[in-house]
Amino acid sequence: MIDVEVSRIVFFLATILLCALWEVLLPDNTLQCSKLIRWLNNFSLSSLNTLIIKLFIPVLAFQVANEMSELQIGLLNLLPLPSVLSFLFSILVLDFAIYWQHRIFHLVPSLWAIHRVHHADRDVDISTGVRFHPIEIILSFWIKLGVVVLMGVSPIAIVAFEVILSSSSIYTHSNAKLNDKLDRWLKYLLVTPNMHRIHHSTEHQLNSSNFGFFLSVWDHWFGTYLDTKEHGFKIGLQEFRDKREMWIDRLLSQPFRKS
């Protein structure tokens, strides 16, 4: 189990390194705020999340998945599916659950107060991909664990999805320029940085779209996909424009404040 967690962390750090290099070599937008301050506080928040729970999420979910498999509990453990199909279906189900979790966190006021910590960032880059309040991390974990138990997701699928989810969060928030033609084709199946950046707009019409983290098909199928030619829209939330909101103490207290 330790090897599983180490492998996940190594893959995650490699994604950060590659996307950070991409941002430096081919930036897509000029950042409004100091990268040093943003990275210091956003990654500090992520480190705090790791200390609180994130180190244990894949391992605990892995253990639960093992128990479900041994006890033959959950839909996928009852269906006579080939292991490859079961694995792929597990990834789809987990990504589908994250899509709807994301939408619900936007719709329910108490959950939005927690999730808006992520949206209050005035720029979007790789550090935004790890900027989540600890309460959201904990809630997300229990939602995923519920899906694991209900569906009987395999242990290897849990590990694979955690790698996909964390890496996708870094990639889709990258301030990196992607070839327009490639971007256009990728968006039929996968979320791209250009597609997800729209979701971080200050405008309600724009940020109420493109909820996917990995697969874009859910947005296409459920009518939340938006591909706009509009450029120069503001990023973040109007009520949290003060530069002090970039600091970790303000990020932690933000769900409990109105401004």
Secondary structure as GFF3:
##gff-version 3
##sequence-region A 1 259
A	DSSP	alpha_helix	2	25	.	.	.	ID=ss1
A	DSSP	alpha_helix	35	49	.	.	.	ID=ss2
A	DSSP	pi_helix	50	54	.	.	.	ID=ss3
A	DSSP	alpha_helix	57	71	.	.	.	ID=ss4
A	DSSP	alpha_helix	75	78	.	.	.	ID=ss5
A	DSSP	alpha_helix	83	107	.	.	.	ID=ss6
A	DSSP	alpha_helix	109	119	.	.	.	ID=ss7
A	DSSP	three_ten_helix	126	130	.	.	.	ID=ss8
A	DSSP	alpha_helix	134	151	.	.	.	ID=ss9
A	DSSP	alpha_helix	155	172	.	.	.	ID=ss10
A	DSSP	alpha_helix	180	186	.	.	.	ID=ss11
A	DSSP	alpha_helix	193	199	.	.	.	ID=ss12
A	DSSP	alpha_helix	204	207	.	.	.	ID=ss13
A	DSSP	alpha_helix	217	221	.	.	.	ID=ss14
A	DSSP	three_ten_helix	238	240	.	.	.	ID=ss15
A	DSSP	three_ten_helix	243	246	.	.	.	ID=ss16
A	DSSP	alpha_helix	248	253	.	.	.	ID=ss17
A	DSSP	three_ten_helix	254	256	.	.	.	ID=ss18
###
